Amino acid sequence: MFTLFHHPFCPHSRFVRLALGEYGLDLRLAEERPWERREAFLVLNPAGTTPLLVKEGVPAVPGAGIIAEYLDETYGAAMDNRRLLPTTSAERIEVRRLMAWFNEKFFEEASNPLVTERIYKRFMSEENGGGPPAADVIRAAKANVRYHLAYIGWLAQTRNYLAGDKLTYADLAAAAHLSAIDYLGDVPWIEDEAAKTWYARVKSRPSFRPLLSEWLAGVPASRTYVDLDF
């Protein structure tokens, strides 16, 4: 069984949880607040970031991208046509490109600032960066969500899934980041029907159910968060 050190609203952790769910792997969750810089966690991952995947007899695997590659190398071939990283070079490049787009660009420009300002800061001490949310940061991040959503919509209109004909890491990465900010009501679904339809397909998958069942005390989920037919 794997242990995943995560935060429930860390988009990268959500991506890994979706991948593990698609592969049907047993998982134990250990919530981590990376801003606390817990010593025992830093021993496992000196970078102090989530997610971190741990299994007995295997070195600790840090970071969404490295975990995705590890899962593909270890379990991908056995998944046959449900493999999340395709077999041909061109397809793998496109999946990796989009996975990086969402786990790096979307994260930096949209999901991380929104989650940090509206969720993490509630639990951070002042010395760790806590305090009231910065309205200008939220405003800029919400504006960025719009152009990312338009890109997702364009991909969804031209392909069956974001990277091609089949569900891949690209879809899970995009959906994971969107899910974290959809909880907050910060995704303007009304602006792109194709993106909305694609997301409804992905969040209807069984791997998504554990994410949709999580709630944060004092921060109610948006109307669209758990609605599979929104």
Phi, psi and chi 1 to 4 in degrees:
 res  aa     phi    psi   chi1   chi2   chi3   chi4
   1 MET       -  141.5  175.9 -179.3  -74.1      -
   2 PHE   -88.6  150.2  -71.7  102.5      -      -
   3 THR  -114.6  129.0  -63.5      -      -      -
   4 LEU  -112.9  114.5 -177.0   69.8      -      -
   5 PHE   -80.4  122.7  -70.1   86.5      -      -
   6 HIS  -152.7  168.3   80.8  121.6      -      -
   7 HIS  -117.7  137.9 -172.8  -81.5      -      -
   8 PRO   -55.0  -27.8  -25.8   34.2      -      -
   9 PHE  -111.6   13.2  -73.0   90.3      -      -
  10 CYS   -74.2  116.1  163.2      -      -      -
  11 PRO   -59.2  -37.0  -24.7   35.5      -      -
  12 HIS   -66.1  -38.7  -66.4  133.1      -      -
  13 SER   -64.4  -39.5  -61.4      -      -      -
  14 ARG   -63.4  -39.6  -73.1  179.3  160.7 -127.7
  15 PHE   -59.0  -47.3  163.9   64.9      -      -
  16 VAL   -65.1  -39.5  171.2      -      -      -
  17 ARG   -61.6  -40.5  -69.5  175.0   65.0 -175.2
  18 LEU   -64.1  -42.6  -70.0  174.2      -      -
  19 ALA   -63.1  -45.3      -      -      -      -
  20 LEU   -62.8  -37.7  -70.7  163.1      -      -
  21 GLY   -65.2  -40.9      -      -      -      -
  22 GLU   -65.1  -32.8  -70.2  -67.6  -31.4      -
  23 TYR   -85.7   -4.7  -81.3  159.7      -      -
  24 GLY    68.5   32.8      -      -      -      -
  25 LEU   -95.1  138.4  -61.8  170.8      -      -
  26 ASP   -67.2  142.0  -68.4  -27.6      -      -
  27 LEU  -144.6  136.1  175.8   65.4      -      -
  28 ARG  -113.5  131.7 -175.5 -179.6   74.0   86.8
  29 LEU   -97.8  135.8  -66.3  172.2      -      -
  30 ALA  -126.5  109.4      -      -      -      -
  31 GLU   -69.8  134.6 -176.3  172.7  -24.2      -
  32 GLU  -129.6  137.0 -170.9   69.4   35.2      -
  33 ARG  -106.5   93.6  -65.2 -177.9  173.7 -174.9
  34 PRO   -60.9  -26.0   17.1  -29.2      -      -
  35 TRP   -68.5  -15.6   56.5   85.2      -      -
  36 GLU   -79.6  -14.4  -65.6  179.1   -8.4      -
  37 ARG    53.6   50.8  -53.8  -75.4  -66.5  173.2
  38 ARG   -64.5  130.4 -169.3  170.0   60.9   88.1
  39 GLU   -59.9  -43.9 -175.2  175.0   -8.6      -
  40 ALA   -63.8  -33.1      -      -      -      -
  41 PHE   -72.6  -39.0 -178.7   64.2      -      -
  42 LEU   -65.0  -28.0  -68.2  173.8      -      -
  43 VAL   -63.7  -39.5  170.0      -      -      -
  44 LEU   -76.7  -38.1  -66.7  171.7      -      -
  45 ASN  -139.8   94.1 -178.2   17.6      -      -
  46 PRO   -57.1  -24.1  -26.1   35.5      -      -
  47 ALA   -68.8  -22.1      -      -      -      -
  48 GLY    71.2   24.1      -      -      -      -
  49 THR  -114.1  155.1   55.5      -      -      -
  50 THR  -102.5  152.3   53.3      -      -      -
  51 PRO   -88.1  163.4   33.7  -36.2      -      -
  52 LEU  -137.8  124.7  178.3   73.6      -      -
  53 LEU  -104.9  128.9 -169.1   65.7      -      -
  54 VAL  -127.6  136.2  175.2      -      -      -
  55 LYS  -145.8  139.7 -176.6  179.3 -178.5 -178.4
  56 GLU   -58.3  132.6 -173.4  175.2   -7.0      -
  57 GLY    86.4   -0.7      -      -      -      -
  58 VAL  -126.1  137.8  177.4      -      -      -
  59 PRO   -57.9  145.9  -22.1   31.9      -      -
  60 ALA   -57.8  136.2      -      -      -      -
  61 VAL  -108.4  111.2 -170.3      -      -      -
  62 PRO   -99.1  144.3   35.3  -32.3      -      -
  63 GLY    86.2  144.8      -      -      -      -
  64 ALA   -60.6  -46.0      -      -      -      -
  65 GLY   -65.4  -43.8      -      -      -      -
  66 ILE   -66.9  -39.9  -61.4  173.0      -      -
  67 ILE   -63.1  -42.2  -66.4  172.0      -      -
  68 ALA   -60.5  -43.5      -      -      -      -
  69 GLU   -65.9  -40.8  -64.4  -72.7  -13.0      -
  70 TYR   -61.4  -45.1  165.1   74.7      -      -
  71 LEU   -63.2  -39.1  -67.2  176.1      -      -
  72 ASP   -67.0  -44.2 -178.7   71.1      -      -
  73 GLU   -63.5  -35.0  -68.8  169.8   -0.4      -
  74 THR   -89.2  -38.5  -50.9      -      -      -
  75 TYR  -123.6  -12.4  -57.5   99.4      -      -
  76 GLY   -58.7  -47.4      -      -      -      -
  77 ALA   -59.9  -35.0      -      -      -      -
  78 ALA   -73.0  -13.7      -      -      -      -
  79 MET   -83.1  -10.8  -64.0  -61.6  -68.0      -
  80 ASP    55.5 -123.2 -164.0   21.6      -      -
  81 ASN   -78.6   -0.1   65.0  -11.6      -      -
  82 ARG  -100.7   11.8  -66.7 -172.2  -65.5  119.3
  83 ARG   -63.6  135.7 -169.1  171.6 -171.9  171.6
  84 LEU   -86.5  -13.2  -64.8  171.5      -      -
  85 LEU  -123.3  110.6 -169.6   59.7      -      -
  86 PRO   -59.9  175.2  -20.0   31.7      -      -
  87 THR   -94.2  -27.9   55.0      -      -      -
  88 THR   -82.7  151.0   69.9      -      -      -
  89 SER   -59.3  -46.7  177.9      -      -      -
  90 ALA   -62.4  -42.3      -      -      -      -
  91 GLU   -66.5  -39.7  -70.5  175.1  -45.8      -
  92 ARG   -65.6  -38.5  -69.5  169.8   81.0   86.8
  93 ILE   -62.0  -44.5  -71.6  170.4      -      -
  94 GLU   -66.1  -40.3  179.8   63.2   -3.9      -
  95 VAL   -64.2  -44.6  170.9      -      -      -
  96 ARG   -64.7  -37.9  -72.9 -177.4  172.0  119.9
  97 ARG   -60.5  -48.1 -179.4 -173.7   75.8   81.9
  98 LEU   -72.1  -35.1  -71.2  172.3      -      -
  99 MET   -60.7  -42.5 -172.0  166.2   56.9      -
 100 ALA   -66.9  -37.3      -      -      -      -
 101 TRP   -55.1  -48.4  177.3  -75.5      -      -
 102 PHE   -80.6  -41.3  -65.1  108.0      -      -
 103 ASN   -75.3  -17.1  -78.1  -21.2      -      -
 104 GLU  -115.4  -62.1  -63.8  170.7   18.8      -
 105 LYS   -69.9  -52.2 -173.9  174.8  178.2   62.5
 106 PHE   -61.6  -40.0 -171.6   94.2      -      -
 107 PHE   -60.7  -48.8  177.2   73.8      -      -
 108 GLU   -66.5  -39.8  180.0 -179.3   -9.3      -
 109 GLU   -90.2  -22.4  -63.1  176.1   -9.7      -
 110 ALA  -136.1  -65.5      -      -      -      -
 111 SER   -68.4  -41.6   61.4      -      -      -
 112 ASN   -65.4  -49.2 -175.5   47.0      -      -
 113 PRO   -61.2  -36.9   12.6  -24.7      -      -
 114 LEU   -69.1  -45.1  -72.9  169.6      -      -
 115 VAL   -66.9  -40.8  169.2      -      -      -
 116 THR   -63.7  -49.5  -62.1      -      -      -
 117 GLU   -69.6  -37.2  -65.1  -62.2  -33.6      -
 118 ARG   -99.7  -15.9  -59.8 -168.3   59.3 -170.7
 119 ILE  -123.9  -61.3  -66.0  179.3      -      -
 120 TYR   -57.1  -42.0  -68.3  167.2      -      -
 121 LYS   -61.1  -22.4  -83.4 -169.7  168.9 -176.7
 122 ARG   -64.2  -28.5  -69.3  170.5  170.3  -97.7
 123 PHE  -109.3   -4.5  -55.7   98.8      -      -
 124 MET   -88.3  143.1  -62.7  167.3  113.8      -
 125 SER   -71.9  163.6   65.1      -      -      -
 126 GLU   -61.3  -37.3 -173.0  174.1  -16.1      -
 127 GLU   -70.5  -20.8   63.8 -178.2   15.2      -
 128 ASN   -96.1    6.4  -72.6  -29.3      -      -
 129 GLY   104.9    8.2      -      -      -      -
 130 GLY   -73.3  172.5      -      -      -      -
 131 GLY   136.4 -172.1      -      -      -      -
 132 PRO   -66.7  150.0   23.0  -32.9      -      -
 133 PRO   -65.1  145.7   21.4  -31.1      -      -
 134 ALA   -87.1  112.1      -      -      -      -
 135 ALA   -61.3  -36.7      -      -      -      -
 136 ASP   -69.3  -35.3   57.3  -25.2      -      -
 137 VAL   -66.9  -44.2  172.9      -      -      -
 138 ILE   -62.3  -43.9  -67.9  174.1      -      -
 139 ARG   -60.9  -43.8 -173.0  162.2   50.4 -111.8
 140 ALA   -67.2  -41.6      -      -      -      -
 141 ALA   -65.4  -40.4      -      -      -      -
 142 LYS   -65.4  -34.2  -69.7  174.4   75.4  170.3
 143 ALA   -66.0  -38.8      -      -      -      -
 144 ASN   -66.5  -32.8  -70.7  -24.2      -      -
 145 VAL   -56.6  -36.1  171.3      -      -      -
 146 ARG   -62.8  -43.6  -73.2 -177.0  159.1   81.3
 147 TYR   -76.5  -29.1   84.8   77.2      -      -
 148 HIS   -66.9  -39.4  -77.5  -74.4      -      -
 149 LEU   -64.3  -38.5 -167.6   66.9      -      -
 150 ALA   -64.3  -37.5      -      -      -      -
 151 TYR   -66.2  -43.3 -176.2   47.3      -      -
 152 ILE   -59.3  -43.4  -69.0  169.9      -      -
 153 GLY   -61.3  -40.2      -      -      -      -
 154 TRP   -63.9  -44.0  179.3   81.1      -      -
 155 LEU   -62.0  -43.1  -69.0  169.8      -      -
 156 ALA   -66.5  -27.5      -      -      -      -
 157 GLN   -78.4  -27.0  -75.6 -178.8  -55.1      -
 158 THR  -100.1   -9.2   56.7      -      -      -
 159 ARG  -140.4  164.4  -56.8  166.7  175.4 -178.5
 160 ASN   -70.3  -45.3 -169.2   33.9      -      -
 161 TYR  -124.4  179.5  -76.4   96.7      -      -
 162 LEU   -63.7  -36.0  -63.7 -171.1      -      -
 163 ALA  -103.5   -3.7      -      -      -      -
 164 GLY   161.0 -145.2      -      -      -      -
 165 ASP   -78.9  -25.5  -70.0  -24.8      -      -
 166 LYS  -120.5  158.8  -62.3  177.1 -178.7  177.7
 167 LEU   -62.0  133.3 -179.3   87.0      -      -
 168 THR  -138.7 -177.8   67.0      -      -      -
 169 TYR   -56.0  -30.1  -79.0  140.1      -      -
 170 ALA   -59.8  -45.2      -      -      -      -
 171 ASP   -64.9  -41.9  -59.8  -80.1      -      -
 172 LEU   -67.9  -37.8  -58.8 -173.4      -      -
 173 ALA   -64.6  -49.0      -      -      -      -
 174 ALA   -60.3  -46.1      -      -      -      -
 175 ALA   -66.4  -36.3      -      -      -      -
 176 ALA   -63.0  -46.1      -      -      -      -
 177 HIS   -67.5  -41.5  -72.7  -95.6      -      -
 178 LEU   -63.4  -38.1  -74.9  169.8      -      -
 179 SER   -62.7  -38.8   71.8      -      -      -
 180 ALA   -64.1  -39.2      -      -      -      -
 181 ILE   -90.5  -19.0   60.5  177.0      -      -
 182 ASP   -67.3  -33.3 -176.2   41.5      -      -
 183 TYR   -54.9  -36.9 -177.6   95.3      -      -
 184 LEU   -84.6   -7.4  -60.9  166.9      -      -
 185 GLY    79.9   24.6      -      -      -      -
 186 ASP  -102.3   17.0  -72.1  -23.6      -      -
 187 VAL  -111.6  117.1 -175.6      -      -      -
 188 PRO   -81.8   73.8   31.4  -34.7      -      -
 189 TRP   -58.0  -28.5  -63.9  114.1      -      -
 190 ILE   -63.0  -17.5 -165.8  172.3      -      -
 191 GLU   -84.1  -16.5  -65.9 -174.3    7.9      -
 192 ASP  -148.9  103.1 -160.4  -62.8      -      -
 193 GLU   -67.5  -36.1 -170.1   64.3   28.5      -
 194 ALA   -65.6  -43.4      -      -      -      -
 195 ALA   -64.4  -40.7      -      -      -      -
 196 LYS   -62.3  -44.8  178.1 -179.4  174.6 -178.9
 197 THR   -65.2  -43.4  -60.1      -      -      -
 198 TRP   -60.2  -47.1  160.9   82.7      -      -
 199 TYR   -63.7  -37.8 -177.3   66.6      -      -
 200 ALA   -61.2  -38.1      -      -      -      -
 201 ARG   -63.5  -45.0  -71.2  169.5   63.3 -162.1
 202 VAL   -71.1  -41.7  177.5      -      -      -
 203 LYS   -76.9   -5.6   83.1  168.7 -179.0  177.0
 204 SER   -84.8   -6.6  -64.1      -      -      -
 205 ARG   -73.4  149.3  -61.3 -179.2   68.9   83.8
 206 PRO   -56.9  -31.6  -27.8   35.8      -      -
 207 SER   -63.9  -19.9   63.6      -      -      -
 208 PHE   -85.0  -19.1 -130.2   96.3      -      -
 209 ARG   -56.7  -43.4  -68.8  171.8 -171.3  160.8
 210 PRO   -60.3  -35.0  -24.9   35.3      -      -
 211 LEU   -66.7  -43.5  -58.8 -173.4      -      -
 212 LEU   -70.3  -15.8  -61.3 -179.7      -      -
 213 SER   -89.2   -4.9   67.4      -      -      -
 214 GLU   -92.2  135.9  -67.8 -176.0  -13.1      -
 215 TRP  -130.5  151.2  -64.8   72.9      -      -
 216 LEU  -109.6  122.9 -177.1   65.0      -      -
 217 ALA   -57.9  129.0      -      -      -      -
 218 GLY    86.6   -8.6      -      -      -      -
 219 VAL  -129.1   93.0 -175.9      -      -      -
 220 PRO   -68.1  147.1   24.5  -33.3      -      -
 221 ALA   -71.6  151.9      -      -      -      -
 222 SER   -66.9  164.6   69.3      -      -      -
 223 ARG   -61.0  -34.4 -179.2 -169.7   59.4   79.5
 224 THR   -82.2  -13.8   60.3      -      -      -
 225 TYR   -59.5  -49.2 -176.0   66.2      -      -
 226 VAL  -100.7   -1.9  -64.1      -      -      -
 227 ASP   -82.4  108.8 -175.0   -1.9      -      -
 228 LEU   -73.2  -17.2  -60.0 -178.0      -      -
 229 ASP  -115.2   29.6  -62.3  -44.7      -      -
 230 PHE   -64.6      -   72.1  108.0      -      -
